[in-house]
């Protein structure tokens, strides 16, 4: 019977140690268990970071495409934010030139601020009229508004009467001014009274033109330079 010493596990191990095969196998096993997973982990981390970077760049590029129409911020006063829903309405009917629509809107707003009266909103209206008027026009109105003037609405209406303004039309004249027709409604202790008026208003206005490439437009410049109003006889 032949005795093969390599059949003994101890002898086999000793032989592998002498030949160096044991250390080579141990190094391969260490690499398989510890080194290779770390390399793969780093590789996946790098791939993940690159994917996140691509996602971020793509998101920024897509966000700059929208909205397709530019957003224009605006201030909207409200007394009850939870229940009121702001609605944006066109300034004029389709086909009306934009600058004409803007003029009519600004003139109507000026008339409402100047001719209306409510003691609670008087200070706000004065600031608006001041910002939309030439200094001489504003000073003349201040004289009319002075409580020392018996015809002043402050002296006449005080806190017991309000004056509401409804603009009916704003018609351009050949000289560039506008005739604005409006109805004033007085509400007070003596009941409700209505009267129609026509105000002739001259003003400076910078035509608004939109850059078709950038979509930008210059700020609106509107200043009242002359103002006269008369009651319409019924």
Secondary structure, 3 states (H helix, E strand, C coil): CCCCHHHCHHHHHHHHHHHCHHHHHHHHHHHHHHHHHHHHHHHHHHHHHHHHHHHHHHHHHHHCCCCCCCCCCCCCCCCCCCCCCCCCCCCCCCCCCHHHHHHHHHHHHHHHHHHCECCCCHHHHHHHHHHHECHHHHHHHHHHHCCCCCCCHHHHHCCCCEEEEEEEEEEECCCCCEEEEEEEEEEECCEEEEEEEEEEEEEEECCCCECCCCCCECCCCEEEEEEEEEECCC
